[in-house]
Amino acid sequence: MILLFRVDDRLVHGQVAVGWKNALDANHLLVIDNEVASNEFDRTLMEMSAPYDLRLHIMDEKEAARKVPSLARDTQLRTIVLVRNPDVVEHLIDKGVKIEELNIGGMRFSPGKSQVTRAVYLNSEDVAKIKDLARRGIKIEGRIVPTDKKSDFLQLL
């Protein structure tokens, strides 16, 4: 089952590998990222950064579109899904993947982006994608760590 679907451009890091894992009692991380999936060095670094008691799978978007539905039904896996940006979520939905709720956890600053929360910077394209995902029926929530108060991310846009 999928416990959390999260946009976080850092992908696997301490907040996820410890904080979210423990709060949700997760045993599986799924990273959906075309770049990491295709780069052996990046894959190895990410595999080394995951805790020993947390299974990690790295897939590109195409493979994920095929496999996420069965992962969602697998009661043995308690999965946190990590993607770098809302574009990945849009791609998955366009391929028929059902996502009910999306956590916006971290998108770092880059030129052209404005600060929305202390850990989220968005440009106009990001805002448009997030609003479109909400129009498609996905609840968009914002929390950096699980102890943060759950909030309606759209109210910040």
Secondary structure, 3 states (H helix, E strand, C coil): CEEEEEEECCCCCHHHHHHHHHHHCCCEEEEECHHHHHCHHHHHHHHHHCCCCCEEEEECHHHHHHHHHHHHHCCCCCEEEEECCHHHHHHHHHCCCCCCEEEEEEECCCCCCEEEECCEEECHHHHHHHHHHHHCCCEEEECCCCCCCCEEHHHHC
